[in-house]
Every structure is written in C-alpha cells, then in structure tokens.
Amino acid sequence: MNVFAITVGHGVGAGEPPTPPIGRPGRPSRVSVGLAIAAVVLAFAFGCGGSTAEGGGRVELPPANPEAVRHYTSGNRALSRGNLQRARNQYRQALAIDENLWEAHYNLGVLERRAGNLEEAKAQLDAALAIQPTARETLLAAAEVEYALENGGTAIDRLRTLLEHHPHDASARVSLAVILREEERWSDALEQAREVLIRDPSQIRALLEVGRVYRAQEQWDVSSLVLEKALALTEESDASIRAEILTERGLLELSRGDTQAAFDAFESAIASDADFHPARMNMGSVLLHAGDYAGARAQYEAVLERDGDDLAARVALGVTLRGLGEHRQAKRQFDQVLRANPQHPDALFDLGVLQAEFLNQRPRARQTFERYLSSAPRRHPGRERAEQYLIEIPAPGAGGGGGE
C-alpha cells in the first residue's frame, strides 16, 4: 500500500496572478512535489491478533475484540460505498471498544488527510504509530502528513524509520529522496535515489529524481542525460511514464529559459498520454505566461473534463478566466474549490485578488486574505502579497477601502 505518489508540479505558482499590474506572471517552471495518499482501506485483516505482522518490528497485541472488529469492517464497507461519515463513526466506535485497533486509527488518519484536516490526520496516525511503531503503511501516511504540514524533518525521520525495517522498499526510498531534495539536501537526496538504482538500474522514478536533483542544482546537461536514459528504458506502450519523463524534460527546458522547447516537450507528453494531467497543467502555465488565455483555458478545461475534482486545475481555470475578463465565472471556479476545501490556499488567495482588484469588493477581499493567512502553509508564495493587501485595505470601521 504505497501512499506516496511522486508527481510533476502543475507549474502555475499559487498566488502569482498572470496579469499585470496585480502581480508577476505565473511561473511555469515552479515545481511542487505532490505526495498523495493513494488508498484507504487496509489490505489485510486485523493487526490486534498478531497474525498480520508485515516484516520485523511489529508489536504483538492481544486478540482484537470481536465487537470492535465488527464496527471496523462495517467502516470499511461504508468506505467502499463512499459513505465517509459512517466510516468515520464506525472506526471511532471500534476504537471506543478496543483502543489497540491501530488500523482504525490509520484509516481515520487517511480520511482526515483526504479532507484536508491535517492536524487531526496527524493525531490519528500518531496514535496508530504509538501502538505499532513500525507499520509501513502508517509510517508512509504519517510522513506524507508531516510533509504537508511543512515538518520536513519529521517526515524524513518517519521514512528513515520505515527503511530501517523495510530497507528494500524502493518507493519509500524515492519518497525520502523527494523530501530531501525539497529540503535542498542535494547529496542526501542523490544518495537515496542511487541506493534504489544500485538494486535496480531500471527504476524510472529513481532516475527521474536524480534528474530533478541535477535540475535543481542547475546542472542542465547532466539532468538532460539522465532524462534521456529514463526515456530509453521505457517502451512506447508505457504511455504514462513516458509522458512524465517528457514533462520533466519540459520543466528542464523552462529552467534553461527555452520556452519553445518546453512547449514542444509538453506537447509530446500530451501526445503520449492525453490523460497525464501535469503535462496539460504545465502547458497551460506556459500559455498563461505568454498571455494566451484562450489556449490555457483549453488545457485546464481538458483536465477538468477528465477529472472534475482536480482542484488545482479549477483554480488555474479561475485565474485564466480572470485574465479573460470573465470575472463572475472566475469567482464561480474559486467558490467551487472552496466548497470542496474551505481552506484551499490557492483558491483563497486568488479569490481575494479577484475581489480586491476586479470586483470592487475590498472589504470582502480583506476577509478572504485573513482566512488565507490563517490557514496557508508558511512557505506559500502568496503570503507576502496577502499581508500587503491587509495593510492597504482598511480594517472595518477604519474608513475607506472601496465599495462592495
């Protein structure tokens, strides 16, 4: 059960509207590494009985309480039907009966992560680890949550603990390389990726991570050679992975400053796999950067046709519609994202910009920026500008500030 999915960044820098005078153009070269939970239902039975030991280090627990197990399995059935609230309730009832049922903590943690409730997800996953400190799937999920909370050091510690007990887990090792690269620990990141390649030189994801590290260090030619090797190791039928490699090539060209070569690479990625969303997102970002709002809109709408729940694409579409002067439609896109995730930082920031600069709703914009600052990650690129907006827009009762 691999909870990490290493993906290519969407390219549109959150909080960087593409139309002057509001802000700088969107940075297509910006990469955000997504570490996303891929599954929630445990792939085994009940760890409380000790029969589910998955490698060394598992704690032997008393047999699970049958009534707790009943609630737990009922939660899994509710989850499979999409009834998330019932699933949560059943897992909590299971834990009220048998506090050692760490799988219920794990599933609750994953559900809360998917809902964007990071602190509650962390609490549930920490509780699971207090019972089973070396459970692979829990360590992976906990590392992802710590990463999302910008606790990079703790995320690294979680993955190192996992690898102590599962040293051959290539996906976890590559995920560790990703976080080390994000922390700008280049040599450590390369060490982890190379460790995977020593065991299996054909591990494409490890090769991609090596290429990304060299790109981050501005060693363009070395990065290009690594990507060419990765491409040579894939078959023409491997559409998705080829699209990912070609997208990485596009990001490399953007880093070099060759926008046309980047555009060609993203086009090739889309030709390889029309459903590989990061290629379309980066293509959209290049077009947005060039002021081709109609072209960017087509790319974002293509993503949303295939996945209407892609919130990043919906925010990007809102930014594009704003550039096209379709302000009400842009607001509808941001509002739809915020209904799905009320604390979505990109949607909050870009809605605030729309309200302040285009809809003449500066008092409302102030409220939106306050919401944004209360929930956005510390490193979110819109923070400085949001703080500036709060200086420029008077607080209620202070006078001025524009109309509604």
N, C-alpha and C positions, 0 to 999 in steps of 0.2 A: 504494500500500500504506500505508494510514493506521493507524499503531499506536496512536494516541490515540483513546480513546472517552470523551467527557466525559459523566459520568453524575451523576444526583442521588444525594446521600448517603442511606444507609439509615436514618439517623435515630437508631438505638439507639447511644448513646455507649458505646463499648467500655470495659469496666471500671467501669461505673456501674450496678450491680445495682439493680433497681427496688423491692426490698422492704426496708423498714427492719427492724432497725437497721443493716443491713450497709452501706448507702450511700445516696446520693441517688437520687431517681427518675431513670429514663432520660430523657435529653434528646432529645425527638423533633426539636427544631429544629437539632440538630447536623448539619452537612453535611460529608461527607468526599468530596472530588473524586476519582474513580477515573480513572486514566489507564492503560488496559489495552491490552496487545498483542493485536491482532486477527488477525494472520496470521503464519505462519512460513515457508512455502515461498516462495522468491524468485519474482517474477513475470516474470523474464527469464532469460537463459541464463547466460553466464559472463563476468564483468567483466574477467578477466585478458586477454582478447583485444582489449580496447579497443572492441569493437563494441556495448557496452551503455551508452555514455555517455548520461546522463539529465540533460541540461542542462549549463551551463557548470561548469568547475572540476574535472571528472573527470580523474584521473591516467591517462595511457596506460601500460599494463602489457604485458609480453611475453605472447605466446600462452600459454594455460593448458596445463599438462602433461596429455596425454590420459588417463594413468592416474589422475591426481588428479581429473579431470573424471568418470571412471567411478565413483570412490568417492563423489564429490559427488552424482551423480544417483542412485546406489544409496541414499544417505542420504535423498534426497527421496522415493524410492519407499517406504522404510521409514517415513518420517514420515507419508506419506499413508495407510499401513496401521495407524498407531498404534503402531508398534514404535519407541518413542522411544530406547531404549538402543542399538539397532542404528543408528539415525540418528546418534546422537552418535558412535558408534565409526567410522562411515563418514566423517563430516565430519573427525574427528581424523586418520584415515588420509589423507584428501585433503590436509590441511594439512601432514602429515609429508612428503608428496611435493612439494607446491607451496605454499610459505608465502604466496604472493601471492593465493591464492584467498580473497579477503576475504568472499565470500558465505558460505563455510563458517563463518568466524568469526561472521558475523551470525546465521546460523541457530542456531549453538551458543549464542550470547548470548540469543536469544529463548527457546530451550528451557530454559536455566538460569533465565531470568526467570520462566517459567511454573512452574518447580519451586520457586520461592521462593529460589533461590540467588543473591542479589543481587550479592555481590562477584564471583562467578565470571562472572555475566552482564556485569557492568561490564568485567571484564578482557577478555572476548571481544569486546565491542562496541568497546572502546578499541583493540584490535588491528585490528579492521576499519577503524576510522577512521584509524589510522596508515597504512594502505595507500590508502584512498580517503577523504580528509578531508571531502568534501562530499556523500557519498552520502546522499540524502534519507531513505531508509528506515532507515539506520543511525543517523543523527542523531536521528530521531524515537524509535527504540528506546532510544538512549543517554540522551536527555532523560528518558524515562519511568523508566528505571532510576535515574538520578540523583535524580529526584523521589522515588521510593520509598525511596531511601537518605537522604532529607531533605537532599540537597545542592541546594537550590533555586537557588542562584546558578549552579552548573554547568549545571543543567537549562536555565536561561534562556539561558546562553551557547550551548548546543547548538542551541537553537531559533533564536536570532538568527543563528548561522552558517548554518543551513538557509535562513532567509529572505533572507539576503544573496544566495544563489544561486537561490532559488525564491521571489521576492517575492510571487507571486500565489497561493501555497499557503494557501488560506483555513483549512484545518483546522489546519495548524501554527500559524498566527497566533492562532486562537482558543485553541489549547492553550497558547500563550505567555500569553495573557490570563488563562487559568485559574491558571497558576502565579504570575503577578504578583499576582493577587487573593489567592491563598493566602499570599503574602508581605506582604499588606496594602499593596501599592503600587497604590493605587486609580487614580490618574491615569494611570499607565503601562498598567494593565490596560484602562482605558477607551479609551486611545489605540489599542491594538492591535485591540480589538473594533470600534471606529469605522472603522478603516482597512479592515476587511473590509466594513463596511456601506457605505462610500463606493463600493466597487466593485460591491457587490450588496446593495441595501437589503432584499432578501427573505431574507437569510441568517439563518435562525431561530436557529442555535446562537450566532451573534454577538449577536443580540438577547437571548437568554437570559443570556449572560454579562454584558451591560450591566445587565440586571435584577438579577443576582446581586450585582454590584458595588454597586449602589444599595441593595440589601437589607443588604449587609454594613455600609454606611455609615449604616444606619437611616433612609434616605430612602424610607420605605414607599410614599408616594403616587407618587413617580417610578417606583419599581420596579414598582408595580402597573400604571401606564400602559404601561410597556414590555412587560410580560407580556400585557396586553390587545392591544397591537399585534401581538405574535407570534402570539397566538391567532387574530386576524382574518386573518392571512396564510396560515393553514393551511386545508386543505379538511377537511370532515367525514370523508373517507376516509383522511386522514393520521392513523390511529389512534394510532400510537406517539408521534409528535411531539406530538400534542395531549395525550396522557397525560403526557408530560414537562413540557409547559407548565403543565398543571393541577397537577401535583405541585409545581412551583416555586411556584405560587400558594398551595398548601397550606403550604409552608415559609415563605412570606412571612407568611401569617396566623399561623403559630406564632410568628414573630418579633415580630409585633404583640401577641401574647398572646391571640388569639381561637382557642381550641382547637376550638370547634364549627365555625367557618368553615373551619379547616384540615381537619377531619374530612370536611366536605362536599366540599372540593376533592379530597381523596384518593379519596373515593368516586366522584366524577365521573371522575377519572383511570382508576380501575379499570373503570368502565363503558365508557370509551372504548377501553381495551385491557387486557383481563384478564391479559395476559401481560407487562405492564410491571411488572417486579418492584419497582423503587424505590417505586412508589405503594403496593403492598401492604406493603413493609417499613416505610414511614413510617406507614401506617395501623396496622400492628401496634404501632409505637412509641407512637402516641397512645393506643391501647387499653391498652398496658402501663403507661403513665404514669398512666392513670386507674384502674389496678388491675383491669381487665377481662382477666384472664389467659386465659380461655377464648376470648374474641374475638381476642386477639393470637395465640394458638396457631393458630386457624383461618387467619389471614393467612399466618403463616410456613409452615404445612403446605401451603397452596396454592402458595406459591413453590417448595417442595421437590418437590411433585408434578410441577411443570413442569421443574424443574432440580435434580436430586438432588445436584449438585456445587456448589451455591451455599453456600459455607462460612459466609458472613455470616448467611444465613438459618438455618443449622443452629445456629450459636452463639446467635442470638436465640431460637430454639426451646428450646434448653437453658436459657437464662435464664428463659423463660416456664414451663417445666416445673418449674424450681426454685421459682418463685413459687407454683405449684400444689401444691407438696409432693411432687412425683414425682421424688425426688432421684436414684434409680438410673437412671431414664430420662434425666434431665438429664445425668448423667455419661456415659451411652452416646453422647449427642449430641456432647459435648465430645471424648470419646475418638475418635469417628469423624472429627471435624475434624482432630485431631492425627495420626491415621494418614495423612491426606492431606497435611498440612503440619505436621510436628513442631514448628515454631517459630511457629505461628499465635498472635499475641499476645493476641487477644481470648479465644480458647479457653483458653490457658494461665491467663490472669488469672481468668476466670470458673470454671474448674475449681479453681483454688486457693481461691477464695472458698467454693465448694461443699464442698471438703474441710475447710476450717477451720471453717466455721460450721454446716454441716448434717450432715456425715458423721462428725464427731469424729475426723478424721484430720489433726491439726495438724502432726505431723512430716512427713507426706507433702505437706501444703499448703506447708510451708516449702520443700521441694524444688521444688515446682511454681512457686512465686514466684521462686525463684532462677533457674530455667530461663527464666521470663518476663523477668526483669530483664536476663538475659544476651543476649536477642535482640530485645526490643521496641524500636521506634523511640524516639528521645529524647523526642519530644513525646507519646507515647502517654498518654492520660489516666489510666491505672491505675497509673502509676509511683509516685506519692507514696503511695498506699494500699498497694501491694505492699511498699514499703520499711518502712512502719509495721507491716505484718504480720510482717516479719522481725525487727523489734525486739520484738514481742510474743510471738513463738513462739521458745522457746529453741533454740539450736543443739544437735545431737546431743551427749549427754554432759553438757549443762548442767543437766539435771533439769527436771521439769515438762513442760508442753506438751501435755497431753491424750493420749488413747489413740489406738489405731488402730482 
